[in-house]
Amino acid sequence: MTEQEYSESGNPIYRYDDKKDRELQPAIGDGENIEAISNHIENCVGKVETVFHEIVSDIVHIEVHWVKPTDKFPFHTLVTSGMSDLPMTIPDGYDINQYIELCILLPENWTIDGTDFQTMEEAFQDENNYWPVRWLKAIARFPHEYETFLGYGHTIPNGELAAPFSENTKLGCMLLLPSLSLGNNFFELKVNEEKTINFYCLYPLYKEEMDFKLKKGTDELINKFEKYNIRDVVDINRKNTCLKKGFLGMW
């Protein structure tokens, strides 16, 4: 058995280099769950403009719900459903909710065209536009593919070196935290007595910020975000809060 690896901040590091060979496990969405999540989005954020459906789904059926910018929430809100159709695999000794969904917030000028399917498909052929959707879907399926879990403060890099998500940004890692902009009411949805869903927001990071978080911990990175006023709405050109400075390369 491989010895558990830990970061300098004392948190366990999980590596998922080898995916088990297996056959496709077709999945359809849980109608009750989808309806509950859709109602939750509309109650807390606004009208769902459209849903980006999966044609073929493996293990869980992931859909992405899109809410247009409004005066109250002046950004695009994308929220998954389907990740919480199945419970995550929680190790013994961890007090973590088994059911989560994800969201990502994009600036008003992000290219999302919902006038019809063809124009939206054309917009999403450009990876500069599509990568947030791609990562929502990939991370939502991730814990079920690898029989693991995700939650507060977890980071998922784009490969070992956190390569940039697309050619127009240097961001290359995702951090899971509650959304600041959507508020506390959005974070939790009680579906029934057995299931409560927590909604985590994806915060794109630079590799240096991921490394800093692994060394110092999530709270120290959040302190840097507060210092530089880093919000949860994606900014592909935002300041790198952990870029090394000076001759000695100190943080």
N, C-alpha and C positions, 0 to 999 in steps of 0.2 A: 504494500500500500504506500502511495506517495505521501511524504511528509507534508503537512499543511504549510503553505507559504504565507507570510505576513508582510504587510507594508511597514515602513518605519513608524507610522502612526499607530500601529498595533492592530490594524484591521486585516482580516483574511483576504488573500488574493486567490481568485479562482481562474484557472486557465482552461480554455475549451478548444484545444488545438485539433482534436480528433472527433469528428462526428461519426456516430455509429451508422453502419450501413443498414438500411431498413427500407421497406417498401413505403410508398405514399399512403398516408392514412387520411383519406378524404373526410372532410368535415363540413357540416352545415351549421349555420348560426342558431343559437338558442333564442327563439322568438321572444320569450318573456324577458330575457336579459337585455336583448337589443332594445325592446320597447322601454324598459326601465331606464336604460342609459340615455336613450334619445330624449325621453321626458325630462331627465335630470339636466341634460345639456340645455334644453329649451327653457327650463325653469331658472337656471342659474346664469346662462350666458346669452341665449337668443335663439331665434329661429334657425333650424338646420336647413341650409340652402340645398344641399345635396349630400349624397353618401357615395364615397368611392368604394365600389364593390370589388371583391375578389371573384374571378371566374372559377378558378380551381384553388381549393384550400387544403393545406396539410396540417393535421392535428387539431387546429382551431381555425375557425372562419373569421378572419380579421377584416373589419370594415372601418373606414375613416370618415367621420362625420365633419362637415365643413360649415362653420358659421361665419358669415361675412362680417367685416368691421362695422361697428355701430358707434354712436356717440359715447355710450358708456364704456364699451370695449373697442377702442380704435385700432384693431388689429384682426387678422384672420386667426380663427381658433379651429384647430384640427384635433379631433378626439377619437380614440379607438373604441371599438366594441368587439368583443370576442375573446380577448385575452383572458377575461374573467369567466369564460364559459367553463373552464377547468381550473381546479385549484393548483397553485404552484407547489413544488416539492420543498417543504421547509425542514431543515435538519433539526434533530432533537436539540432542545435547549434554546431555540430561537423563538421569541414571542413576536411573530410577524404575521400580518394579515396574508392569507393565502390568495386573496383576490384583488388584483389591481388592474387599472387601465391607464393609458398614457395620453398626454396631449402635448402639442407644441404650438407656440404662438408666433405668427409671422407678421412682419410689418405690412401696412396698408398697400405699399407699392409692390408687394410680391406678386408675381405673375400666376394668378389662378383665374381661369376663365370658365365660368359655369354656365354660359349661355346655351351650350349644347355639348353632347358627349364628344363630338369631333374636335371642337375648338379646345376643350379641356385636354383631350388626348394629345393634341399638337403641342400645347403648352408644356405638358409633362414629358414630352420626348426630350426636352432640354434638361439635362441632369442638374443644371444650376437652379431650376425651378422645382425639380421632383425630389431631390434628396431628403427633405424633411418627411415626406410621405413614405419614402423607401425605408427610412430609419424607424419611423413609427411602427410600420408593419414588421420589420425585422426584429426589433426589440420586443414587440408584443408576442411574437412567436418563440423567442429565444428561450425563456425558462421552461417551456414545454418540450422543446427540441432536446434540451440538455438535462432535463429533470432536475432543475435547480430553482432559484428564486431571485427576485429583484425587489429593491425597496429603497428607502431613504438613503441618499448619499452614495448609491452605487454608480460606478462609472463604467461605460462600455466604449472602448476605443475602436476606431476604424483600423483594425489590424494592430499588430504589436507596437507599431511606431505611430499610431494615431494619425494616419495619412489624411490630408484634407478631404472633406466630403465632396468637394467639386472644385473646378478650376478657378472659381471666382472668390474663394475664401481659404483661409488657413486653419479654420476650425476643423477638428478631426476626432472629437470624443464627445460622448453624451453623459451628462450628470442628471440623476433623478432627484428632484426635490418637489415639494408642493409649489403650486403656482402662486406667486405674490399677487398678480393682477386679477385673477379670478376669485380670490377670496376663500375664506374657510368653508363657506357653505358648499362650494364646489368639490372640495377635497373628499368628502365622504358621502356615499349613497348606500342606504340600507335597502336592499332588494327584498329580503324576507328575514325570518328569524335565524336562518342558517348562513346567510350571505350578506356581508357588507363589503362594498367595493371602495378602495382608495384610488384617487386619481393623481398620478404624478406627472409633473411637467418635465419635458426634456430641455435641458440647458446645454447648448453646445459649448465645448471648451477647446482651448488650445492645448497642445501637448504639454507645454510648460505648466499650465494650470492643473492638468491631470497629474503630472509628476509631483507638483506641490501638494495636492490633495493627498496623494499616497504617502507623502513624507510627513505632512503636518496634520492632516485630518480635514474632514469636511467643514467643520466650524471655522477653522482658520481661513479656508478658501472663501467661505461666505463673508467673513470679515473683510477680505479684500474686495469682494463684490460690492459690499456696502460702501467701502472707502471710495471706490471709483464709480459708484452709482450704476452698477451693472444690473439690468432688469431681466425679466424672463422672456421678453419679446426678442426674437432673434435679430441680431445685427451682425451681418457677415463681415463687417470691417471694424468691429468694436475693438477697444483697447485690450491688449493682452496684459492682464493684471499681474502676471508672474514672469514677465520677460526679464531675463537677467540684465542687470545694470552695472555699469562701471567696469573698471580695470580688473577687479577681482571676481567679477561675475556673481556678486552677492545678490540675494533676493531683496 
